[in-house]
Each structure stands twice: as structure tokens, then as C-alpha cells.
């Protein structure tokens, strides 16, 4: 994900709760960390688990016959500066307490498997930039025009066989540069068995291009030796709390839905006082699952899905809808179906419903 056109992880909570006492007050350590300027935290890759993940990435590149070992640094998010073969990693991955804050304010934090997925993806960008592959006629024939405008709100075609599937949301379809990075990541992943997995797919020729190119340039020095990162933690003047507030503003999606889906919610749940449990508790409990799965398969931006789910939760509470505990599983399935259908409507029409 080039850092000039990033896809940020989605904020799902506004206030940290872990590290708070029974009255909701933050511990002095947690409060101090939130108020600290990121540049003053003296964060380093050395001595953190990230060293091991980066070493694994380098070992995987070597196993594929590539001497190329992209430099890594801590930044505000995952990214690879456009045209520069270096990899930026989110600063919070370098500190356990910051990671817990990311889990709270960001809704989740990367697992080990996800960190390796993103490293392989960014290594694909770095490999592309190191040899300026995107400038060649062959690359353009296989992946398309690198200079095509970058659109955050891209319209993927779910399950298209012209693209590999690696990062959720059909991310390879976002832009030719992302298509290459995703293809490279699949090719690099140990045990991916890509020749068999993608047999008969249009994406296979892309993987074969990566394989042939790696064999051709693998032991050659890169054309681009520049290793200048775009934003390091030493340059991040804002506090940790300001970082998350800005992310929330950047990712906020306003939906004018009013009471558009009240009837659907009334079909799923019971009316006020008819069942013993407030139905909004189920919507809130399913929130993270819906954000992950609906975005994963539909390709609709998680900010949009989040705004939709939060709207449904607000309307469920406003209507005082209720639920029998024994009906929870069925209600959760119906809720997931509703959110999925609405998301697919939005994907294809830019609207959740027709007037």
C-alpha cells in the first residue's frame, strides 16, 4: 500500500477502556502514553518482535532467489513511498502498550499472520519500485497503467479470477500497483502452491510474470538505490491521542439513513417489552464480526460498513427492540444477511436503497 495513497485501518471505538479503573479513569501510565508526542517515545524496531518478522520476510525473499532486502522503518501506517523501495510499519507495533491502544481505538490489532501478509504486500511494492518494473511495456500489458488515478472507493468484482486474493476486500482490484503487490505477496508466501491454486485463472499469467521477473533480476543490484522514507516516527509531532482522533476524522462516513431500515429491524427483533433482552446488545456484540466479514467478502470500505452497523445499532436502541436469548443465533444470521445485502447495494449503486 503506497503511503501516498494509503488504506488506513478503520477506527471502531473512540475511547480506551483497558487500563481504566472501575470508575472508567485511565491509569497514569496509559494517560501519559496517550498524551505523549510520538516522536518523544523513542520507538525502535530493534529488540521488538518486528525484527523477527522482518528477518522472516528477508529469508522468504532469499528462498525465492532474491538478494533484495528492503529497508524497514516505523511510520504512521503500513506503506511504501511511491517509487521508493522501503517499507513503513505502523509505530504501535513496536510497543506492547501501544498495541493494546490500537486494539482499543482501532478496534483490532494485527496478528502475526497479518503482519507477515502486509510485509509481503509492501515488499511487492518495494520490488516493483526497485527495478522500475511499472515503467516497462511488459508490466503495463500484464497489470495495466501505473499512472491510472488512484481511487479509495474502488468498485471490486468479488471472486473475479483475473486477480489473486490476499488482503481482504479484493484489494488487488484497487489499482495496477496494488494488483502487482498482491500478486507478488501470493507468489512469495511459503506453501501458497500458487500454480495449482490459480490454475485456469486469468491471474495465473500475473504470477508467472512475477516468477520470471524474479529469476531474471533476483541477483542483480536494484536500479533504485534510494532508501528515503516518507514519514518516520522521529518526525511525528502529534500525540498518540491526536493520531487516533485524526484517523477518526479521516475515516468518518456520514450516512443520511434516518428510519430507512426500521421495518427490517422490527422483522428481526421483538417489540418493546416483548422479550427480556435489549436487542441492541446483540448488534453491539456482532459489530466486530460484521465489520470483518462483510468488508472481507463485499469489498465495501470498512468505514461505510461501520457507519451502517452503527446506524442499525442506534435505531435498534431508539426503537427499544428486544430479543429472546434462544433466538440470538438466528437473529445474528438475519442481521448479517441484512448488512450484506445493503453493502452489496451500496457497492453496485452507491446507495443502500432506491427512493
MIGUPA-358652 format. One line per 10 residues: their letters; for each residue x, y, z of N, C-alpha, C. Coordinates in pm, whole numbers, always signed. Atoms other than C-alpha are relative to their C-alpha. Layout:
BEGIN
a> X Y Z X Y Z X Y Z; ... .
% end
This chain:
BEGIN
xxxxxxxxxx> +83 -118 +0 +0 +0 +0 +88 +124 +0; -84 -119 +1 +190 +307 -115 -49 +102 +101; +42 -88 -108 +190 +555 +168 -56 +132 -51; +61 -120 +56 +94 +836 -67 -148 -20 -27; +141 +31 +25 -239 +660 -123 -40 -114 +92; +15 +109 -95 -291 +458 +194 -143 -47 +17; +129 +46 -52 -575 +239 +303 +19 -18 +149; -19 +3 -145 -592 +306 +674 -87 -106 +63; +84 +89 -78 -719 +57 +925 -113 +81 +61; +121 -74 -36 -1066 +151 +1041 -16 +14 +151 .
xxxxxxxxxx> +31 -24 -141 -1143 +310 +1378 -138 -53 +33; +130 +52 -38 -1422 +140 +1563 -40 +40 +141; +34 -47 -134 -1405 +279 +1917 +66 +136 +21; -52 -134 -20 -1347 +633 +2040 +80 +14 +129; -63 -18 -130 -1231 +578 +2397 +61 -130 +49; -61 +120 -54 -987 +333 +2552 -64 -41 +131; +56 +49 -126 -1120 +115 +2830 +101 -82 +79; -99 +80 -70 -835 -121 +2907 +97 +92 +71; -88 -87 -77 -612 +26 +3175 -76 +101 +82; +83 -91 -78 -904 +209 +3334 -43 -68 +129 .
xxxxxxxxxx> +48 +58 -125 -1023 +166 +3693 -151 -18 -7; +143 +32 -2 -1376 +76 +3799 -87 +121 -30; +75 -122 +31 -1482 +439 +3753 +26 +50 -142; -26 -38 +137 -1355 +446 +3395 +118 +93 -18; -116 -88 +11 -1046 +653 +3474 +119 -79 -51; -116 +66 +55 -732 +572 +3280 +112 -5 +103; -117 +7 -86 -421 +456 +3459 +95 +113 -36; -95 -108 +31 -150 +723 +3487 +91 -35 -118; -88 +42 +109 +73 +519 +3254 -72 +11 -135; +75 -4 +125 -198 +488 +2988 -31 +144 -41 .
xxxxxxxxxx> +28 -140 +30 -295 +854 +3013 +125 +72 -51; -126 -62 +42 +69 +960 +2983 +37 -42 -141; -32 +50 +133 +115 +742 +2676 -87 +66 -106; +91 -65 +96 -190 +891 +2504 +39 +146 -23; -34 -142 +11 -67 +1244 +2572 +141 +24 -52; -139 -16 +45 +292 +1178 +2463 +7 +25 -150; -27 -17 +142 +421 +1305 +2131 +67 -128 -51; -53 +125 +53 +502 +1008 +1910 +151 +10 -20; -144 -18 +21 +845 +1149 +1828 +78 -13 +130; -69 +6 -128 +928 +1153 +2200 +1 -140 +62 .
xxxxxxxxxx> +7 +135 -56 +858 +783 +2253 +124 -83 -30; -126 +69 +34 +1195 +683 +2102 -25 -144 -43; +35 +134 +48 +1039 +386 +1924 +105 -51 -97; -99 +62 +86 +1276 +145 +1750 -48 -139 -42; +27 +138 +43 +1247 -176 +1550 +85 -99 +80; -93 +89 -70 +1546 -324 +1734 -58 -44 +134; +45 +56 -126 +1454 -552 +2020 -148 -28 +8; +143 +30 +1 +1090 -594 +1918 -27 -124 -85; +34 +114 +86 +910 -893 +1761 +4 +33 -149; -5 -38 +141 +911 -694 +1436 +131 -42 -65 .
xxxxxxxxxx> -129 +46 +55 +1278 -784 +1394 -12 -141 -54; +16 +139 +43 +1180 -1149 +1371 -85 -9 -127; +86 +3 +118 +903 -1082 +1119 +74 +51 -123; -77 -54 +112 +1134 -872 +902 +106 -101 -44; -98 +103 +34 +1400 -1143 +921 -66 -113 -77; +70 +104 +73 +1141 -1395 +808 -30 +45 -143; +23 -53 +134 +1046 -1171 +515 +126 -11 -83; -126 +5 +73 +1411 -1146 +414 +38 -143 -35; -29 +141 +27 +1451 -1523 +443 -89 -53 -114; +90 +42 +107 +1147 -1575 +220 +44 +55 -135 .
xxxxxxxxxx> -51 -58 +124 +1290 -1337 -40 +124 -77 -48; -120 +76 +35 +1622 -1523 -30 -37 -138 -55; +43 +132 +44 +1445 -1857 -67 -57 +2 -141; +53 -17 +136 +1286 -1723 -386 +106 +49 -98; -108 -40 +89 +1626 -1629 -526 +20 +149 -12; -13 -146 +4 +1608 -1256 -445 +101 +47 +104; -95 -60 -93 +1905 -1078 -294 -56 +128 +61; +63 -125 -42 +1681 -773 -248 -56 -13 +141; +49 -2 -138 +1617 -693 +119 -41 +144 +34; +43 -139 -20 +1406 -376 +153 +18 +47 +143 .
xxxxxxxxxx> -14 -62 -132 +1482 -144 +443 -139 +26 +59; +126 -24 -69 +1204 -115 +703 +17 +109 +105; -3 -107 -98 +1118 +173 +934 -138 +16 +61; +128 -26 -66 +844 +283 +1174 -60 +130 -49; +69 -115 +54 +584 +523 +1043 -140 +8 +61; +135 -13 -55 +221 +621 +1096 -91 -114 -40; +83 +109 +50 +82 +326 +898 +82 -88 -93; -63 +83 +101 +167 +46 +658 +15 +82 -128; -15 -72 +124 +311 +190 +340 +137 -17 -63; -125 -1 +76 +577 +210 +75 -4 +129 -81 .
xxxxxxxxxx> +4 -126 +74 +655 +561 -52 +6 -25 -150; +9 +24 +143 +566 +577 -420 +135 +19 -68; -126 -4 +72 +875 +493 -624 +123 -27 +83; -115 +20 -89 +1097 +428 -321 -9 -139 +64; +7 +139 -48 +1182 +65 -225 +31 -16 +149; -11 +18 -145 +1142 +91 +155 -139 -29 +54; +128 +42 -57 +869 -36 +387 -22 +68 +134; +39 -61 -127 +694 +162 +661 -95 -90 +75; +85 +80 -87 +536 -23 +953 -65 +91 +104; +66 -84 -100 +282 +125 +1198 +78 +4 +132 .
xxxxxxxxxx> -81 -20 -120 +454 +267 +1505 -47 -82 +118; +53 +68 -117 +222 +92 +1751 +44 -145 +10; -46 +139 -3 +362 -248 +1653 +131 -16 +77; -130 +6 -68 +687 -158 +1830 -11 +5 +151; +16 -12 -144 +539 -134 +2180 -126 -72 +45; +118 +76 -42 +303 -370 +2366 -117 +87 +47; +110 -85 -48 +106 -90 +2534 -64 +77 -114; +57 -66 +117 +67 +99 +2208 -84 -98 -81; +76 +102 +72 -51 -225 +2051 -136 -21 +64; +128 +16 -68 -319 -257 +2317 -90 +122 -25 .
xxxxxxxxxx> +78 -120 +33 -426 +103 +2248 -56 -11 -142; +49 +22 +136 -450 +18 +1878 -118 -96 -1; +110 +95 -7 -670 -278 +1967 -127 +67 +50; +116 -70 -55 -899 -43 +2163 -50 +108 -97; +42 -114 +82 -902 +270 +1947 -13 -37 -147; +11 +45 +139 -853 +90 +1618 -94 -117 -16; +95 +110 +7 -1091 -191 +1707 +64 -136 -5; -75 +126 +3 -828 -460 +1650 +144 +34 -32; -141 -18 +34 -455 -502 +1612 +44 -120 -83; -45 +105 +90 -267 -706 +1356 +49 -124 +77 .
xxxxxxxxxx> -56 +125 -49 -198 -1070 +1432 +135 -23 -67; -128 +33 +64 +136 -1227 +1348 -20 -34 -147; +27 +37 +139 -15 -1375 +1032 -28 +123 -86; +31 -121 +76 -150 -1035 +925 +124 +86 -21; -122 -78 +15 +183 -862 +989 +83 -56 -116; -76 +63 +109 +354 -1111 +758 -69 +21 -135; +74 -28 +124 +79 -1067 +496 +31 +140 -50; -23 -138 +40 +126 -690 +496 +146 +23 -39; -141 -12 +37 +506 -720 +489 +24 -53 -140; -17 +56 +136 +487 -942 +180 -60 +93 -105 .
xxxxxxxxxx> +64 -94 +92 +248 -697 +17 +89 +121 -24; -85 -117 +14 +472 -398 +86 +132 -35 -69; -121 +44 +70 +773 -598 -32 -25 -6 -150; +35 -1 +142 +588 -633 -363 +12 +140 -58; -18 -138 +45 +567 -255 -393 +148 +34 -11; -142 -34 -3 +932 -221 -298 +75 -66 -116; -63 +71 +112 +1038 -484 -556 -35 +69 -132; +45 -70 +120 +833 -307 -823 +78 +130 -19; -67 -129 +8 +994 +28 -742 +152 -15 -18; -145 +17 +5 +1347 -108 -702 +51 -20 -142 .
xxxxxxxxxx> -41 +23 +139 +1359 -218 -1066 -85 +78 -100; +88 -83 +84 +1105 +34 -1200 -76 -86 -101; +72 +91 +89 +907 -253 -1343 -123 +67 -60; +124 -65 +43 +596 -34 -1366 +20 +90 -122; -27 -83 +117 +769 +168 -1640 +13 -81 -128; -23 +84 +117 +809 -129 -1873 -130 -34 -72; +118 +37 +80 +574 -224 -2155 -58 -133 +46; +50 +132 -42 +552 -584 -2031 -83 +13 +126; +76 -18 -124 +438 -476 -1683 -136 +61 -30; +127 -65 +34 +173 -249 -1833 -94 -95 -72 .
xxxxxxxxxx> +87 +97 +69 +47 -529 -2057 -64 -96 +98; +50 +99 -96 +6 -760 -1760 -89 +64 +106; +69 -59 -115 -112 -521 -1486 -80 +126 -32; +71 -122 +33 -228 -203 -1658 +85 +123 +18; -68 -128 -5 -139 +163 -1641 +28 +42 +144; -39 -42 -134 +55 +255 -1328 -48 +141 +30; +39 -138 -18 -43 +618 -1383 -150 +21 +12; +144 -14 -14 -414 +544 -1355 -35 +66 +132; +37 -66 -128 -584 +767 -1094 -32 -102 +108; +20 +87 -115 -591 +610 -751 -132 +36 +67 .
xxxxxxxxxx> +130 -24 -61 -942 +573 -606 -15 -85 +125; +21 +74 -124 -1002 +481 -244 -132 -76 -5; +131 +65 +8 -1367 +398 -320 -12 -79 -130; +5 +82 +121 -1295 +138 -587 -116 -99 +7; +114 +91 +10 -1566 -100 -705 +50 -138 -42; -52 +132 +36 -1431 -455 -689 -107 -91 -57; +87 +107 +50 -1578 -752 -867 +31 -124 +83; -29 +113 -88 -1599 -1017 -595 +18 -131 -76; -33 +131 +55 -1445 -1352 -689 +42 +4 -147; -56 -7 +134 -1305 -1223 -1018 +128 -82 -6 .
xxxxxxxxxx> -118 +85 +14 -1046 -1473 -1141 +115 +69 -72; -108 -75 +63 -842 -1202 -1304 +101 +48 +104; -84 -52 -107 -691 -1118 -965 +21 -106 +108; -24 +85 -116 -531 -1303 -675 -81 +54 +117; +66 -44 -123 -690 -1287 -332 +97 -17 +115; -98 +3 -109 -463 -1196 -44 -51 +85 +116; +59 -89 -100 -565 -890 +161 -150 +8 -25; +146 +3 +13 -939 -880 +230 -52 +119 -80; +62 -107 +75 -1175 -668 +25 +40 +3 -146; -39 +7 +141 -1039 -785 -314 +96 +114 -33 .
xxxxxxxxxx> -87 -118 +5 -756 -536 -266 +82 +7 -128; -77 -1 +125 -571 -640 -583 -71 +80 -109; +77 -69 +102 -851 -474 -781 +2 +152 +17; +1 -144 -31 -786 -130 -630 +76 +82 -103; -87 -75 +90 -509 -23 -870 +104 -96 -56; -104 +90 +53 -248 -186 -1100 +118 -19 +92; -112 +13 -94 +21 -113 -841 -35 -97 +112; +44 +93 -105 -184 -297 -575 -15 -141 -57; +11 +129 +66 -252 -577 -822 +136 -70 -1; -134 +59 +1 +122 -632 -861 +43 -39 +141 .
xxxxxxxxxx> -45 +28 -137 +190 -609 -486 -70 -122 +57; +74 +115 -48 -83 -860 -407 +46 -128 -70; -49 +116 +75 +36 -1094 -682 +136 -44 +53; -132 +30 -56 +392 -1071 -550 -13 -67 +136; +18 +56 -134 +271 -1145 -196 -45 -145 -6; +45 +138 +14 +88 -1459 -305 +115 -88 -49; -115 +75 +54 +392 -1572 -506 +105 -24 +109; -104 +11 -102 +621 -1509 -206 -41 -88 +118; +46 +70 -120 +406 -1677 +62 +38 -147 -3; -39 +142 -3 +556 -2013 +162 -124 -91 +0 .
xxxxxxxxxx> +109 +96 +4 +326 -2303 +77 -125 +47 -69; +121 -50 +65 +86 -2093 -129 -45 -87 -117; +34 +92 +109 +102 -2351 -412 -77 +73 -110; +75 -88 +89 +1 -2072 -648 -24 -59 -138; +20 +58 +134 +48 -2270 -968 -125 -88 -4; +120 +85 -6 -219 -2517 -859 -122 +81 +41; +114 -77 -52 -437 -2272 -667 -64 +88 -107; +51 -94 +99 -471 -2032 -961 -2 -58 -142; +8 +64 +133 -471 -2284 -1245 -134 +32 -66; +121 -34 +71 -721 -2172 -1506 -49 +142 +25 .
xxxxxxxxxx> +37 -138 -30 -742 -1819 -1362 +77 +97 -91; -72 -105 +70 -653 -1503 -1553 +117 +52 +82; -107 -47 -88 -439 -1416 -1251 +128 -82 -14; -117 +86 +7 -203 -1703 -1330 +112 +64 -82; -103 -62 +82 -22 -1507 -1602 +73 +109 +78; -64 -102 -83 +47 -1234 -1345 +101 -65 +94; -93 +73 -87 +202 -1483 -1106 +119 -52 -80; -110 +47 +85 +407 -1627 -1392 +93 +114 -37; -85 -117 +27 +529 -1277 -1474 +91 +27 +120; -81 -23 -120 +646 -1230 -1113 +110 -105 +9 .
xxxxxxxxxx> -98 +108 -6 +821 -1568 -1122 +113 +22 -101; -100 -20 +104 +1000 -1493 -1450 +86 +123 +30; -74 -122 -30 +1098 -1142 -1341 +96 -22 +116; -87 +28 -115 +1236 -1266 -1008 +122 -81 -43; -113 +79 +48 +1452 -1521 -1189 +98 +85 -81; -84 -84 +86 +1579 -1254 -1427 +82 +101 +78; -69 -111 -69 +1672 -980 -1178 +41 -36 +142; -15 +35 -141 +1695 -1171 -850 +135 +27 +62; -135 -21 -53 +2072 -1145 -810 +65 +127 -53; -53 -125 +53 +2112 -813 -986 -21 +113 +102 .
xxxxxxxxxx> +22 -115 -90 +2156 -485 -796 -121 +80 -49; +118 -79 +40 +1836 -274 -794 +39 +125 -78; -23 -124 +74 +1810 +18 -1034 -16 +121 +92; +25 -109 -94 +1680 +236 -750 +64 -35 +134; -69 +24 -127 +1915 +251 -453 -50 +92 +111; +53 -95 -96 +1728 +536 -283 -78 -72 +110; +70 +62 -112 +1604 +441 +64 -51 +107 +96; +47 -113 -80 +1445 +764 +184 -146 -22 +41; +140 +16 -44 +1130 +704 +397 -75 +131 -10; +79 -122 +14 +843 +948 +369 -36 +63 +135 .
xxxxxxxxxx> +33 -53 -133 +747 +983 +739 +45 -100 +105; -49 +87 -107 +932 +838 +1035 -60 +46 +133; +52 -37 -132 +829 +833 +1399 +75 +119 +59; -75 -115 -50 +1105 +1084 +1470 -56 +132 -50; +59 -122 +59 +909 +1333 +1256 -146 +20 +40; +143 -6 -34 +565 +1268 +1408 -20 +86 +124; +12 -99 -107 +493 +1578 +1617 -123 -22 +88; +124 +15 -74 +140 +1482 +1723 +8 -105 +109; +7 +99 -107 +45 +1286 +2032 -68 -127 -50; +67 +126 +34 -80 +928 +2028 -150 +23 -11 .
xxxxxxxxxx> +143 -28 +3 -429 +1053 +2108 -39 +80 -124; +28 -78 +121 -416 +1308 +1825 +5 -85 -125; -9 +92 +113 -312 +1034 +1586 -134 -71 -22; +126 +73 +13 -631 +840 +1660 -118 +93 -28; +106 -95 +31 -851 +1148 +1656 +0 +37 -147; -9 -34 +142 -722 +1237 +1310 -46 -116 -86; +47 +117 +74 -778 +883 +1189 -151 -8 +0; +146 +4 -9 -1133 +900 +1312 -63 +102 -94; +51 -103 +90 -1190 +1224 +1121 +18 -41 -145; -30 +39 +138 -1026 +1089 +806 -93 -111 -49 .
xxxxxxxxxx> +75 +118 +40 -1235 +772 +808 -149 +11 +26; +142 -16 -33 -1567 +914 +919 -85 +1 -127; +95 +4 +111 -1857 +839 +685 -136 +41 +54; +132 -47 -43 -2184 +1028 +722 -107 -60 -90; +111 +61 +74 -2498 +842 +618 -131 +64 +43; +131 -56 -29 -2840 +1001 +593 -104 -110 -19; +90 +116 +12 -3050 +692 +661 -128 +14 +80; +116 -25 -84 -3291 +816 +928 -65 -133 +45; +69 +122 -44 -3551 +537 +978 -19 -99 -115; +17 +76 +124 -3495 +366 +642 -14 -150 +21 .
xxxxxxxxxx> -2 +145 -16 -3444 +16 +782 -69 -45 +130; +70 +36 -124 -3663 +22 +1091 -86 -125 -19; +89 +115 +22 -3905 -226 +934 +78 -130 -3; -82 +121 +4 -3622 -473 +870 +44 -41 +140; -40 +30 -137 -3502 -447 +1229 -119 -53 +81; +120 +48 -70 -3859 -496 +1352 -37 -140 -42; +20 +138 +43 -3874 -816 +1147 +96 -96 +70; -102 +86 -62 -3556 -948 +1311 -24 -13 +150; +12 -3 -146 -3629 -849 +1671 -146 +14 +45; +132 -18 -60 -3927 -829 +1907 -19 +146 +38 .
xxxxxxxxxx> +31 -137 -34 -4101 -507 +2003 +35 +34 +144; -30 -43 -137 -4055 -304 +2323 -74 -82 +105; +59 +74 -110 -4114 -513 +2635 -49 -139 -34; +52 +130 +39 -4199 -829 +2438 +97 -114 +30; -101 +101 -30 -3873 -1012 +2516 +91 +56 +109; -71 -45 -120 -3636 -996 +2814 +132 +74 -23; -133 -57 +23 -3314 -870 +2647 -9 +114 -100; -9 -110 +97 -3242 -539 +2477 +75 -47 -125; -59 +53 +124 -3170 -627 +2112 +128 +71 -39; -121 -73 +38 -2904 -359 +2078 +125 -69 +53 .
xxxxxxxxxx> -117 +71 -53 -2674 -576 +2292 +52 -101 -101; -42 +96 +103 -2671 -835 +2013 +69 +73 -115; -61 -76 +109 -2599 -574 +1745 +141 +43 +38; -132 -43 -46 -2310 -441 +1951 +97 -117 +10; -86 +118 -12 -2178 -792 +2017 +46 -51 -136; -32 +49 +134 -2184 -872 +1644 +76 +103 -82; -57 -111 +76 -2031 -540 +1540 +134 -34 -65; -132 +29 +53 -1670 -652 +1501 -6 -109 -105; +13 +110 +97 -1767 -973 +1324 -56 +53 -133; +59 -56 +122 -1982 -778 +1077 +100 +86 -76 .
xxxxxxxxxx> -99 -84 +66 -1709 -525 +1007 +104 -83 -73; -104 +84 +59 -1460 -802 +936 -51 -80 -118; +44 +94 +103 -1669 -1044 +733 -67 +69 -118; +69 -68 +111 -1888 -807 +531 +101 +72 -89; -102 -67 +78 -1591 -596 +424 +90 -98 -73; -89 +101 +57 -1383 -907 +358 -54 -52 -132; +55 +63 +120 -1619 -1054 +101 -67 +98 -97; +67 -93 +90 -1801 -749 -38 +96 +98 -65; -91 -101 +50 -1507 -516 -82 -45 +141 +31; +46 -133 -41 -1712 -226 +55 +91 +50 +112 .
xxxxxxxxxx> -89 -56 -100 -1495 +8 +261 -51 -20 +141; +42 +29 -137 -1498 -74 +629 -58 +122 +69; +60 -120 -56 -1576 +288 +710 -148 +7 -30; +141 +2 +39 -1903 +253 +519 -75 -106 +79; +66 +109 -74 -1986 -81 +681 -14 +39 +147; +6 -42 -140 -1903 +62 +1023 -113 +99 +22; +106 -100 -14 -2132 +362 +970 -138 -64 -10; +128 +70 +16 -2412 +130 +856 -35 -78 +126; +26 +82 -118 -2378 -109 +1150 -30 +89 +121; +25 -91 -113 -2360 +180 +1398 -139 +64 -12 .
xxxxxxxxxx> +135 -54 +20 -2675 +328 +1244 -106 -103 +41; +97 +104 -36 -2858 -4 +1282 -4 -19 +152; -3 +11 -146 -2744 -22 +1645 -77 +116 +64; +70 -116 -54 -2871 +330 +1711 -151 -12 -18; +144 +14 +23 -3209 +256 +1554 -59 -112 +84; +48 +110 -85 -3240 -74 +1742 -23 +50 +142; +15 -56 -134 -3185 +115 +2067 -115 +100 +6; +105 -102 +1 -3417 +402 +1970 -139 -62 -4; +129 +69 +11 -3698 +157 +1887 -29 -89 +121; +14 +85 -119 -3641 -29 +2217 -34 -144 -37 .
xxxxxxxxxx> +26 +137 +44 -3639 -360 +2030 +62 -98 +98; -40 +99 -98 -3596 -676 +2233 +27 -135 -67; -46 +127 +55 -3474 -1032 +2194 -10 -109 +107; -9 +118 -86 -3517 -1378 +2345 +139 -61 -18; -136 +55 +12 -3173 -1526 +2424 +8 -121 -93; -2 +118 +86 -3264 -1850 +2247 -5 +34 -148; +10 -43 +140 -3321 -1651 +1927 +126 +70 -49; -117 -82 +33 -2977 -1489 +1931 +72 -46 -126; -74 +49 +117 -2813 -1713 +1672 -74 +32 -129; +80 -29 +118 -3097 -1678 +1423 -3 +149 -30 .
xxxxxxxxxx> +2 -145 +19 -3117 -1303 +1479 +134 +52 -53; -132 -41 +48 -2742 -1267 +1426 +17 -33 -147; -8 +38 +141 -2767 -1453 +1096 -84 +94 -86; +85 -92 +75 -3055 -1232 +982 +64 +139 -8; -66 -129 -1 -2865 -920 +1084 +116 +2 -99; -112 +8 +94 -2558 -1034 +890 -49 +2 -144; +57 +0 +136 -2776 -1100 +584 -44 +139 -39; +46 -136 +28 -2929 -754 +610 +118 +91 -33; -116 -87 +23 -2592 -579 +636 +69 -36 -131; -65 +43 +124 -2450 -786 +349 -77 +49 -122 .
xxxxxxxxxx> +82 -45 +113 -2740 -708 +115 +13 +150 -18; -12 -145 +9 -2721 -338 +196 +138 +41 -51; -135 -30 +46 -2345 -338 +145 +15 -26 -150; -8 +30 +142 -2379 -503 -195 -79 +100 -82; +73 -108 +67 -2645 -249 -293 +89 +123 -14; -87 -118 +1 -2401 +24 -199 +115 -19 -98; -112 +28 +89 -2119 -143 -391 -37 +26 -146; +38 -7 +141 -2313 -153 -716 -76 +126 -39; +82 -116 +34 -2531 +159 -692 +40 +128 +73; -40 -113 -84 -2354 +389 -443 -111 +44 +95 .
xxxxx> +110 -29 -92 -2677 +379 -241 -38 -130 +70; +48 +119 -70 -2822 +144 +17 -139 -41 -46; +136 +33 +45 -3171 +164 -131 -42 +102 -104; +58 -92 +99 -3372 +324 -412 -118 +73 +63; +113 -77 -50 -3613 +602 -330 -131 -41 -70 .
% end
